[in-house]
Amino acid sequence: MCLSALQTGPWGNPGVTGAKVNQLKIINVVGARPNFMKMAPIIAAMNCYPDEIEHLLVHTGQHYDEKMSKSFFDDLGMPKPDIDLGVGSGSHAEQTGQVMVKFEQVCLDEKPDLVIVVGDVNSTMACTITAKKLGIRVAHVEAGLRSGDMGMPEEINRLCTDVLCDYLFTTEASAGENLRAEGIADEKIIFVGNVMIDTLLQHREMAAKLSTAGDMGLKAGEYAVLTLHRPSNVDDKATLGGIFEALAEIARRLPVVFPIHPRTRKMMDSFGLTHYLQPGAGGKGIHVTEPLGYLQFLHLMMNARLVLTDSGGLQEETTVLGVPCITLRHNTERPITVEQGSNVVVGNDKSHILAAANDVLEGRMPQPRIPEKWDGKTADRIVEWLIKNRKKRSAPRGLLR
Ligand code: UD1
């Protein structure tokens, strides 16, 4: 990373500089928690090229809690958003529609040459559709991942985003294969690696120095970390109850730390399942915390004996950290974490979860290998590519309104 990026903090932003000839004007979009750690290194890499790139950060406000949003800006040293759309919660249509209406005005005012979206959340798809209809180019970072499960809202977001985008930056070979199989032209697909791993490698030492685990009374290598928020796991009482029956058994063997997602907390309250969330004898049991900041959570994860999750990103982070990961889903859009990583995908059936946990606790887990280009330099590759292949906006139809 260049000196100018480091001078303003790990991922600082020297600010919007004012247009220069042939400078690319880029809007970077974030909306929900898993977007922040993906965008932070891209912003830092852009700061190395102030003559080539002017950039603005737009936060849609899909996630708005201190713990789901602001704490990540602080932990990652990210600049405050230049524009906050303040969209908040709602049904999928409400959230998507509100982002589109508000982001359209931003595009009309700012007239960017390019919009960059990351991941697969509602904000990603909403901003892609809006920008494309105004004739603005869009780049998708983490393109081409496919679970094949149309019951996942994120899968719909991925498909809609990728079919529209001009530049598709991919994290693993399977993503490029998926895109080609969908008829996407080869020249749009650029295999760059994983920006989330840039952030992890950049913050690993800082996280290691924290005392989060010790402060919770946990010993390194002797506890599990749990995250759970997918609608398919938490929105149905019988499914969620079954998962917690398995987790309660695991928690009799070692403490399970559970930073609870707001969606999951609401569902557990309404289903009357909160009795599972009790510390057990001898420090074991399920220990609930509020959602944690990036560094604290990284600290907990890197010192854990195992991670149980339905998140996408954790499958990748554990692969790099070498921590066994049990994924409580029926599929993964990140197959490299199973082929090369520390991940096993077990679904949400009690006996399968327990069998996988048993394997880990008895030392039967594959030794992960770091996937190709998950080397901390992905954001540099993206920004260098964008500069080399830069195209200025040529008075697109939509912007002339
Ligand atoms: C969203 C993303 C998902 C991502 C997850 C990470 C979509 C479709 N889903 O799911 O891909 O893995 O974020 O967290 O975009 N809530 C709060 N505070 C907040 C945000 C949400 O209390 O800051 C509550 C909302 O009121 C809502 C629930 O949490 O009831 C779910 O939020 P929502 O943004 O709809 O989806 P997530 O489940 O967080």
Residues whose N, C-alpha, C, O or C-beta is under 5 A from the ligand:
A	BS01	UD1	A32 R33 P34 Q62 H63 Y64 D65 M68 S89 G90 D120 V121 N122 P153 E154 H229 P262 R263
